[in-house]
Amino acid sequence: MELILASQSPRRKDLLGLFHIPFSVRVANVDETMDARKSPYDEVARLSREKALAVNPGASEVVVAADTVVVLDGKVLGKPRSTQEAREMLSMLSGKAHQVMTGLTVVCGGQIQTVTEVTDVHFRPL
């Protein structure tokens, strides 16, 4: 079996590399726009599943894909596009609790398993 990481994230590559299991990267070309009418919890699961399936896994491949968002007061915070935007986001998070949600999908032998993990993060005032 060949392990495929369906992600271009350097951090995900580093994390998977900690297991010292050989893997290759196959970037999924997926529109990562989230449906604001749906819960972030469901949307990270959907996006991770779409990423895993978009790389067209073969019968002898195990594909791992994930999607992560930060949620503050029910609102998804996107990736900051500038230093100023990053500062604004950190200011919004200062002294508050927020959630980090990650959807993880594994595809193997035609079976698809998706889970979502939610972590509560508490920021001290900055």
C-alpha positions as CSV (number, residue, x, y, z in Angstrom):
1,M,0.0,0.0,0.0
2,E,1.2,3.5,-0.8
3,L,0.4,6.4,1.5
4,I,-0.8,9.6,-0.2
5,L,-1.2,13.0,1.5
6,A,-3.7,15.0,-0.3
7,S,-2.4,18.4,0.9
8,Q,0.2,21.0,0.0
9,S,0.4,22.2,3.6
10,P,4.0,22.1,4.9
11,R,2.7,21.6,8.4
12,R,0.7,18.5,7.4
13,K,3.8,17.1,5.6
14,D,5.8,17.7,8.8
15,L,3.2,16.0,11.0
16,L,2.9,13.0,8.8
17,G,6.7,12.8,8.5
18,L,6.9,12.3,12.3
19,F,5.7,8.7,11.8
20,H,8.7,7.9,9.6
21,I,6.4,6.2,7.1
22,P,7.1,6.9,3.4
23,F,4.4,8.9,1.7
24,S,4.0,11.0,-1.3
25,V,2.0,14.2,-1.8
26,R,-0.7,14.6,-4.3
27,V,-2.4,18.0,-4.2
28,A,-6.1,18.0,-4.5
29,N,-7.6,20.7,-6.7
30,V,-10.7,21.5,-4.7
31,D,-12.7,24.7,-4.2
32,E,-12.3,25.3,-0.5
33,T,-15.2,27.8,-0.3
34,M,-17.3,26.9,2.7
35,D,-21.1,27.1,2.6
36,A,-21.9,29.8,5.3
37,R,-25.4,28.3,5.7
38,K,-23.9,25.1,7.0
39,S,-22.0,24.4,10.2
40,P,-18.2,24.7,10.1
41,Y,-18.1,21.3,11.8
42,D,-19.9,19.7,8.8
43,E,-18.0,21.8,6.2
44,V,-14.5,20.8,7.4
45,A,-15.6,17.2,7.1
46,R,-17.0,17.8,3.6
47,L,-13.9,19.5,2.4
48,S,-11.6,16.9,3.7
49,R,-13.6,14.2,2.0
50,E,-13.6,16.1,-1.3
51,K,-9.9,16.6,-1.1
52,A,-9.3,12.9,-0.4
53,L,-11.5,11.8,-3.3
54,A,-10.2,14.5,-5.7
55,V,-6.8,12.8,-5.9
56,N,-8.4,9.7,-7.5
57,P,-7.1,7.1,-5.1
58,G,-6.1,3.8,-6.6
59,A,-6.8,0.3,-5.1
60,S,-3.4,0.1,-3.5
61,E,-3.3,3.6,-2.1
62,V,-4.3,5.0,1.3
63,V,-5.2,8.7,1.0
64,V,-5.2,11.1,3.9
65,A,-6.7,14.6,3.6
66,A,-7.7,17.2,6.1
67,D,-9.2,20.7,6.4
68,T,-9.0,23.0,9.4
69,V,-10.7,26.2,10.4
70,V,-10.7,28.6,13.3
71,V,-14.2,29.5,14.6
72,L,-14.8,32.5,16.9
73,D,-18.4,33.1,18.1
74,G,-19.8,30.9,15.4
75,K,-17.9,32.7,12.6
76,V,-15.1,31.1,10.6
77,L,-11.9,33.1,10.4
78,G,-10.2,32.6,7.1
79,K,-6.4,32.6,6.5
80,P,-5.0,36.1,6.9
81,R,-4.0,37.7,3.6
82,S,-1.6,40.2,5.1
83,T,0.3,41.1,8.3
84,Q,-2.3,43.7,9.1
85,E,-5.1,41.2,8.8
86,A,-3.2,38.7,11.0
87,R,-2.8,41.3,13.7
88,E,-6.5,42.1,13.5
89,M,-7.4,38.4,13.9
90,L,-5.1,38.0,16.9
91,S,-6.7,41.1,18.4
92,M,-10.1,39.6,18.0
93,L,-8.9,36.3,19.6
94,S,-7.2,38.1,22.5
95,G,-8.6,37.2,25.9
96,K,-11.3,34.9,24.3
97,A,-11.9,31.3,23.7
98,H,-12.3,30.0,20.2
99,Q,-12.5,26.6,18.5
100,V,-10.2,24.9,16.0
101,M,-12.1,22.4,13.9
102,T,-10.3,19.8,11.7
103,G,-12.0,17.3,9.4
104,L,-9.9,14.3,8.6
105,T,-10.7,11.7,5.9
106,V,-8.9,8.5,5.1
107,V,-9.7,6.5,1.9
108,C,-8.5,2.9,1.6
109,G,-9.7,0.1,-0.6
110,G,-12.9,1.9,-1.5
111,Q,-13.8,2.7,2.1
112,I,-14.1,6.3,3.3
113,Q,-13.8,7.3,6.9
114,T,-14.3,10.9,8.0
115,V,-14.0,12.3,11.5
116,T,-14.1,15.9,12.8
117,E,-12.1,17.0,15.9
118,V,-12.9,20.2,17.8
119,T,-10.4,21.8,20.1
120,D,-11.2,24.7,22.4
121,V,-8.4,27.2,22.6
122,H,-8.2,29.9,25.2
123,F,-6.1,33.0,24.5
124,R,-4.7,35.2,27.2
125,P,-5.1,38.9,26.6
126,L,-2.4,40.0,24.2
